[in-house]
Amino acid sequence: MTPIDDIVAEDLKPGDVFYVKVNKTFYFLQVIHAAETQDQLNRFGYFVVFFEKTFRKLPESAKELDLQRIYKPKYIWKKTILFAGIWNSEPNIKFRTDLMYQEMKSKYKLIFFDNLKVSSSFNPEISEDFSYNVQCRTNDEGIDITYNHLAWQVILWGLEQEEKGKTKKRSSTIPIYFKDWLEYVEPENIVKTEKTISTFEQGTDQTGATKELKKCVLAINKIDGKQSFISTIEAEAIIDKLIEIASGRGLNEAEAEKVIELHREW
């Protein structure tokens, strides 16, 4: 019988969404499938996916989540997605006492958020081979789309490594426009967004300003479409900056706002 202090989550059902806060980042995961085997040591399996969209502030509702795009590690376990099978002799997720990182037991808590419909398709698409002995499969991009056998504390260790990588990248990132974003937006998203806006700002053709503003907004749509990082706060900051730049390029505020609102998807 697992000691209660070692149990991370129990009574799990497909659709259950949880979050765990690592460093200052809220990572969300969902149980997408549960399975049983005849192996008493690995009788209960819970298949979970972590989502690409993370938060520096806890979301108020499920509407803010993106339950399709799966997290692709950037600093460890590259060419994989964070899709894990967690197996146990009992129907729960627990800390394995035979593994390292026992200090994480008091450091991190897995918190239930909601039970939500499991997506019919994920990005990247996953291999729905939920058997215990799974064979590695990759997609056309060479990304492993099968689950990995991972203990809970190993997953936490991986998230810690991701956060260390982000912190290092963050310390070397110097924003041009959005300095306060460093606290809650991934550095690479800041760099890509600001590069797009800077290109628009450096344009000199007054007659082409409207067309270039539209191009800038569409480019930001594409960046956010892949990363899903623009919330209301970021959107307001981007709009204000684009209007400011557009005004300097000869557009009046009403014209610029109309172009932005017509084409933005964030």
Protein Blocks (a to p, Z undefined) as FASTA:
>chain_A
ZZfklpmbghiaehiacdddehjaccddddfbdcddfblklmbccdddddfbdcfbdcfb
fklpcckbccddfkgoghiacddddddfbdcddddfkbghklmmmmpccddfbdcdddfb
dcddddfbfbfbdcddddfkopafbdcdddfklmmmmmmmmmmmmmmmmmmpccfklmml
mmmpcfklmmmmmmmmmmmmmpcblklmmmmmmmmmmmmmmmmmmnopacfklmmmmmmm
mmmmmmmnopafklmmmmmmmmpcZZ
